[in-house]
Amino acid sequence: MPKIDPSLHQAKKPPWIRVKLPNNPVFWDTKGMIDDLRLVTVCEEAQCPNRWECWGQGTATMMIAGERCTRACGFCAVDTRKPLPLEADEPDRVAEAVRRMNLNHVVITAVARDDLADGGACHFANTIEKVREVNPEMVIEVLTPDFNGHEDQLYVVMEARPHIFNHNIETVERLTPLVRSRAQYWQSLKVLKNAKAMARKLGNRCATKSGIMLGLGESEPEILQALNDLRDHDVTVLTLGQYLRPSPKHLPVVEYVLPETFDRLKEIALEKGFRHVASGPLVRSSYHAADFKPELDLDEEA
């Protein structure tokens, strides 16, 4: 991975990048439940700025397969030490958390597990199946790594019938080698297209979703090209958010994008054919994920 250029400007955080501290008892109830079930959440591991809000509403994005990633992306706060073995009972614990929280929409994500023969695909599938047993009507969204482009591993996940398949391209094509470890721009797009194709072949309907961080030095023409590339690869759900630097060891913020720019990009994305767009400085992949009703997307494709 290219080295971080120390000459890049670290912009001063603007007033609209503010997070309210928790004052809702539901936040502490959710945290207590997660601790009790020994679960990992992307909310904590990735230092999500919205965890106070989401936990205060009783929602959380479950991160399976441990908290140690085999990759070291320049933007990500997740630990990169050698991963521990998978916990066989983790799918059951995730399902129990979903039951206690009485969710209608769950997001299941994972670290990259390049150390595993199947990249963690079977663990994803097992978790989906356990969660579905709790509530067969629940919308299940998965946010997966690229499985190094192995279609057989992706197929294992799609065979478990998630309603929404999410895989983030994270940034524009030019910046991908700097921002993402091992992942490739066009490979990620292929993963998204293959996921939709596999779902159709299996007789399932599945919306595909991806996200882009802004503020890493991308130009607007590059953003618009990335949107075109996503649409060309059958992606219909999009998130656009501001990159926030987790630590001085990570990539610096080149620009804090104005809220009105996010609003304008949302309108452009909708004009390009995306059916649901969440765009704003604090938007993340699973932010208000339940606001998107996949049946609206899927019914049009039936």
C-alpha positions as CSV (number, residue, x, y, z in Angstrom):
1,M,0.0,0.0,0.0
2,P,1.4,3.5,-0.8
3,K,2.7,5.5,2.1
4,I,0.7,8.3,3.6
5,D,2.0,11.6,2.3
6,P,2.8,13.7,5.4
7,S,2.5,16.9,3.4
8,L,-1.3,16.4,2.9
9,H,-3.3,19.0,4.8
10,Q,-5.3,18.0,7.8
11,A,-8.3,20.3,7.7
12,K,-9.7,21.7,10.9
13,K,-12.9,20.0,12.0
14,P,-15.9,22.3,11.2
15,P,-18.8,23.0,13.5
16,W,-21.3,20.6,11.6
17,I,-19.1,17.6,12.6
18,R,-20.5,17.3,16.1
19,V,-21.7,14.3,18.0
20,K,-24.1,14.4,20.9
21,L,-23.0,12.4,23.9
22,P,-25.5,9.8,25.2
23,N,-28.2,10.8,27.7
24,N,-30.7,8.1,26.8
25,P,-31.0,5.1,29.1
26,V,-31.6,2.9,26.1
27,F,-28.0,3.6,25.0
28,W,-26.7,2.0,28.2
29,D,-29.2,-0.9,28.0
30,T,-28.0,-1.7,24.5
31,K,-24.3,-1.4,25.6
32,G,-25.0,-3.7,28.5
33,M,-26.7,-6.3,26.3
34,I,-23.8,-6.3,23.8
35,D,-21.3,-6.7,26.6
36,D,-23.4,-9.5,28.2
37,L,-23.5,-11.5,24.9
38,R,-19.8,-10.9,24.2
39,L,-20.6,-9.3,20.9
40,V,-18.5,-7.0,18.7
41,T,-20.1,-4.1,16.9
42,V,-18.7,-2.0,14.1
43,C,-20.1,0.9,16.0
44,E,-17.3,0.7,18.6
45,E,-14.5,-1.0,16.5
46,A,-14.7,1.5,13.7
47,Q,-15.3,4.5,16.0
48,C,-18.6,5.3,14.3
49,P,-19.7,8.9,15.1
50,N,-23.4,7.8,15.2
51,R,-23.1,5.1,17.8
52,W,-24.6,7.3,20.5
53,E,-27.7,8.0,18.4
54,C,-28.1,4.4,17.1
55,W,-27.6,2.7,20.5
56,G,-29.9,5.3,22.0
57,Q,-32.6,4.0,19.6
58,G,-31.8,0.4,20.5
59,T,-30.0,-0.5,17.2
60,A,-26.5,-1.7,16.4
61,T,-24.6,-3.2,13.5
62,M,-23.1,-6.6,14.5
63,M,-19.6,-7.3,13.4
64,I,-18.9,-11.0,13.3
65,A,-15.7,-13.1,12.9
66,G,-13.8,-11.1,15.6
67,E,-12.5,-7.6,15.9
68,R,-9.1,-8.2,14.3
69,C,-8.8,-7.6,10.5
70,T,-6.2,-9.2,8.2
71,R,-6.0,-5.9,6.3
72,A,-4.7,-2.5,7.2
73,C,-6.6,0.1,5.2
74,G,-5.5,3.7,5.5
75,F,-8.9,4.9,6.7
76,C,-10.0,2.2,9.1
77,A,-9.8,2.1,12.9
78,V,-10.4,-1.7,13.2
79,D,-7.5,-3.6,14.8
80,T,-5.1,-5.4,12.4
81,R,-3.4,-7.9,14.7
82,K,-3.4,-11.6,14.0
83,P,-7.1,-12.8,14.1
84,L,-8.3,-15.2,16.7
85,P,-10.2,-18.4,15.8
86,L,-13.9,-18.1,15.0
87,E,-16.3,-18.6,17.8
88,A,-18.8,-21.3,16.9
89,D,-21.6,-19.9,19.1
90,E,-21.3,-16.4,17.8
91,P,-24.2,-16.8,15.3
92,D,-26.4,-17.8,18.2
93,R,-25.4,-14.9,20.3
94,V,-26.1,-12.4,17.4
95,A,-29.5,-14.0,17.0
96,E,-30.2,-13.6,20.7
97,A,-29.2,-9.9,20.5
98,V,-31.6,-9.4,17.6
99,R,-34.3,-11.1,19.6
100,R,-33.7,-9.0,22.7
101,M,-33.7,-5.8,20.6
102,N,-36.8,-6.8,18.7
103,L,-35.3,-5.7,15.4
104,N,-37.1,-5.6,12.0
105,H,-33.9,-4.8,10.1
106,V,-30.4,-6.1,11.1
107,V,-27.0,-5.3,9.6
108,I,-24.3,-8.0,9.8
109,T,-20.8,-7.1,8.9
110,A,-17.4,-8.6,9.4
111,V,-13.7,-7.9,9.3
112,A,-11.7,-9.3,6.4
113,R,-10.6,-12.8,7.2
114,D,-8.0,-13.6,4.5
115,D,-6.5,-16.2,6.9
116,L,-9.6,-18.4,6.6
117,A,-10.0,-20.9,3.7
118,D,-13.4,-19.5,2.9
119,G,-12.8,-15.9,3.9
120,G,-15.4,-16.3,6.6
121,A,-18.3,-16.9,4.1
122,C,-19.7,-19.9,6.0
123,H,-19.7,-17.9,9.2
124,F,-21.7,-15.2,7.5
125,A,-24.2,-17.8,6.2
126,N,-24.6,-19.4,9.6
127,T,-25.3,-16.0,11.2
128,I,-27.9,-15.2,8.6
129,E,-29.6,-18.5,9.1
130,K,-29.7,-18.2,12.9
131,V,-31.0,-14.6,12.7
132,R,-33.7,-15.7,10.3
133,E,-34.9,-18.4,12.8
134,V,-35.6,-15.6,15.3
135,N,-37.7,-13.6,12.9
136,P,-38.4,-15.0,9.4
137,E,-39.8,-11.6,8.3
138,M,-36.8,-9.6,9.3
139,V,-34.9,-7.7,6.7
140,I,-31.3,-9.0,6.7
141,E,-28.5,-6.8,5.4
142,V,-24.9,-8.0,5.1
143,L,-21.9,-5.8,4.6
144,T,-19.1,-8.0,3.4
145,P,-15.4,-7.8,2.4
146,D,-14.5,-8.7,-1.2
147,F,-13.5,-12.3,-0.4
148,N,-10.5,-11.5,-2.7
149,G,-12.8,-11.9,-5.6
150,H,-13.5,-15.6,-5.0
151,E,-17.0,-16.2,-6.4
152,D,-17.5,-19.5,-4.6
153,Q,-17.1,-17.7,-1.3
154,L,-19.5,-14.9,-2.3
155,Y,-22.0,-17.6,-3.5
156,V,-22.1,-19.1,0.0
157,V,-23.3,-15.8,1.4
158,M,-25.8,-15.2,-1.4
159,E,-27.2,-18.8,-1.0
160,A,-28.2,-17.7,2.6
161,R,-30.6,-15.2,1.0
162,P,-29.8,-11.8,2.5
163,H,-32.3,-9.1,1.4
164,I,-29.6,-6.4,1.0
165,F,-26.0,-7.1,-0.1
166,N,-23.6,-4.2,0.8
167,H,-20.0,-3.9,-0.2
168,N,-18.3,-0.5,-0.1
169,I,-16.0,0.7,-2.8
170,E,-15.0,3.4,-0.2
171,T,-13.4,5.9,-2.6
172,V,-12.9,6.8,-6.2
173,E,-10.7,4.7,-8.5
174,R,-7.6,6.9,-8.4
175,L,-7.4,6.9,-4.6
176,T,-8.2,3.2,-4.1
177,P,-4.5,2.0,-3.9
178,L,-3.9,4.6,-1.2
179,V,-7.1,4.2,0.8
180,R,-7.7,0.4,0.7
181,S,-5.4,-2.5,1.6
182,R,-5.5,-5.2,-1.1
183,A,-8.9,-4.3,-2.3
184,Q,-9.3,-3.2,-5.9
185,Y,-11.8,-0.8,-7.3
186,W,-13.0,-2.9,-10.3
187,Q,-12.9,-6.1,-8.3
188,S,-15.3,-4.5,-5.7
189,L,-17.6,-3.4,-8.5
190,K,-17.5,-7.0,-9.9
191,V,-18.4,-8.4,-6.4
192,L,-21.5,-6.2,-6.3
193,K,-22.6,-7.2,-9.8
194,N,-22.0,-10.9,-9.2
195,A,-24.0,-10.7,-5.9
196,K,-27.0,-9.4,-7.8
197,A,-26.6,-12.0,-10.6
198,M,-26.2,-14.8,-8.1
199,A,-29.4,-13.8,-6.2
200,R,-31.3,-13.8,-9.5
201,K,-29.9,-17.2,-10.4
202,L,-30.9,-18.6,-7.0
203,G,-34.4,-17.2,-7.5
204,N,-34.0,-14.6,-4.7
205,R,-34.4,-10.9,-4.9
206,C,-31.6,-8.9,-3.3
207,A,-30.9,-5.1,-3.4
208,T,-27.2,-4.2,-3.7
209,K,-25.7,-1.3,-1.8
210,S,-22.3,0.5,-1.7
211,G,-20.8,3.5,0.0
212,I,-18.2,6.2,-0.6
213,M,-16.2,8.4,1.8
214,L,-15.6,12.0,0.8
215,G,-12.9,14.3,1.9
216,L,-9.9,12.2,0.9
217,G,-8.8,14.4,-2.0
218,E,-11.3,13.1,-4.7
219,S,-12.6,15.5,-7.3
220,E,-16.3,15.9,-8.1
221,P,-15.9,14.4,-11.6
222,E,-14.3,11.4,-10.0
223,I,-17.2,11.1,-7.6
224,L,-19.7,11.3,-10.5
225,Q,-17.7,8.6,-12.4
226,A,-17.8,6.3,-9.4
227,L,-21.6,6.8,-9.2
228,N,-21.9,5.9,-12.9
229,D,-19.7,2.8,-12.3
230,L,-21.9,1.7,-9.4
231,R,-25.0,2.0,-11.5
232,D,-23.4,0.2,-14.4
233,H,-22.8,-2.7,-11.9
234,D,-26.5,-2.9,-10.8
235,V,-26.1,-1.0,-7.5
236,T,-29.3,0.8,-6.4
237,V,-28.6,1.8,-2.8
238,L,-25.9,4.4,-2.0
239,T,-24.4,6.0,1.1
240,L,-22.1,9.1,1.0
241,G,-20.4,10.3,4.1
242,Q,-17.5,12.4,5.4
243,Y,-14.2,10.6,6.1
244,L,-13.1,11.2,9.7
245,R,-9.5,10.4,10.7
246,P,-9.4,7.8,13.4
247,S,-5.8,8.6,14.6
248,P,-2.7,10.4,13.4
249,K,-1.5,7.1,11.9
250,H,-4.4,7.1,9.4
251,L,-4.9,9.1,6.3
252,P,-5.5,12.8,6.9
253,V,-8.7,14.6,6.0
254,V,-8.0,16.7,2.9
255,E,-11.4,18.4,3.0
256,Y,-14.5,18.7,5.1
257,V,-17.3,18.6,2.5
258,L,-20.1,21.0,3.0
259,P,-23.5,19.7,4.0
260,E,-25.1,21.3,1.0
261,T,-22.7,19.5,-1.3
262,F,-23.9,16.2,0.2
263,D,-27.4,17.3,-0.5
264,R,-26.6,18.2,-4.1
265,L,-24.8,14.8,-4.6
266,K,-27.8,13.0,-3.3
267,E,-30.0,14.7,-5.9
268,I,-27.5,13.8,-8.7
269,A,-27.4,10.2,-7.5
270,L,-31.2,9.9,-7.5
271,E,-31.2,11.3,-11.0
272,K,-28.7,8.6,-12.1
273,G,-31.2,5.9,-11.0
274,F,-30.2,5.1,-7.4
275,R,-33.5,4.2,-5.6
276,H,-32.3,5.1,-2.1
277,V,-29.5,7.5,-1.1
278,A,-28.3,8.5,2.3
279,S,-25.9,11.4,2.0
280,G,-24.5,13.6,4.7
281,P,-21.3,14.4,6.8
282,L,-22.1,11.7,9.4
283,V,-23.7,9.1,7.2
284,R,-22.1,5.7,7.4
285,S,-22.9,2.4,5.7
286,S,-25.5,1.3,8.2
287,Y,-26.7,4.7,9.3
288,H,-30.5,4.6,9.4
289,A,-30.3,1.4,7.4
290,A,-33.9,0.5,8.2
291,D,-35.1,3.6,6.4
292,F,-34.6,1.8,3.2
293,K,-37.4,-0.6,2.4
294,P,-35.9,-3.2,0.0
295,E,-39.3,-4.3,-1.2
296,L,-39.6,-1.0,-3.0
297,D,-36.5,-1.9,-4.9
298,L,-37.2,-5.5,-5.3
299,D,-40.8,-5.2,-6.5
300,E,-39.6,-3.1,-9.4
301,E,-37.1,-5.8,-10.4
302,A,-39.5,-8.8,-10.0
